[in-house]
Amino acid sequence: MSEINFIDYVKIYTRSGKGGAGSRHFYRDKRTIKGGPDGGDGGRGGHVILEGDKNLWTLLHLRYKRHLYAKNGIAGSRNTATGAEGKDIVVEVPLGTVAKDAETDEVIAEITNHGQRVIIRKGGKGGLGNCHFKSATNQTPRYSQPGEPCSEGWNILELKILADVGLIGFPNAGKSTLLSVVSAAKPKIADYPFTTLVPNIGIVNYRAHLSFVMADIPGIIEGANEGKGLGLRFLRHIERNSILLFLIPADSKNIMQDYKILLNEIEKYNPELLVKKRILSISKSDLLDDELMKEIEKEIKTDIPYLFFSSVTGKGIENLKDVIWKNLYLKRK
């Protein structure tokens, strides 16, 4: 996905429609000069609705359309006729979108399913017509209710990538290369840090026509939870991954220390993420001979599964898929 086209954060101004006013009409025809009240109710104002669309991967379409207004309800009329409802405005968003109130930062809605609809601003109710206020002591009420006012304000939409596996690692750890090898995704690959500036997603084919979704998250650096580097902008994408696949390159000076730094950044950002399944993988293992591999294995002290692989030679790739699928299957059970 193009870095220019991938937008995962927008601030939009939304306004629902106000409710239509109730009518204060009295029944009249050529035979009836003073009929009773027959004013109808006003129509509901239009809602502002978010709808999940599995075919969208970005919030780009909202970047230049930041003011979204639903229509007002129509006033009631004679013969107790209810006014038409204001037209809703439906905003299609990618799966994984979170809507927040810009002032309070309160989460209003989370869109995770295709076709899921959530009202983020309700239209005002229509006012009652004067026919509702007739009584034994007030046969000719000359009043009705006005429609409820609209709701308006700024909302923030954040996209959190939905994927089975999230690739976690420092810049230039080989995440993009792995994704390009195991899927049809074509992320930008180069031999310098921060090549990946937007999350990339690929579908990985597994045995017997099975598959899972893998996301390449831009590189994390120490202090990312405080906003350093790409910081908080991309840490949120990790929240929706079922499994966290940590990639540490074989030429790392201290694999366990690097792993702990990554883990620490994730814990500081959101401690609940540590509950997720984790796999430690040593990338670029084509740089290792058997002796060096055994030395590294002695240094690795962790209870989570770990393995070696090389995206260049393909060594360990099938084993990596097996371990991922096994952990996905156990999670789904």
Summary of the structure (lengths in Angstrom):
residues: 333
radius of gyration: 28.6
end to end distance: 32.4
largest distance: 106.7
contacts: 1136
relative contact order: 0.13
helix: 24%
strand: 26%
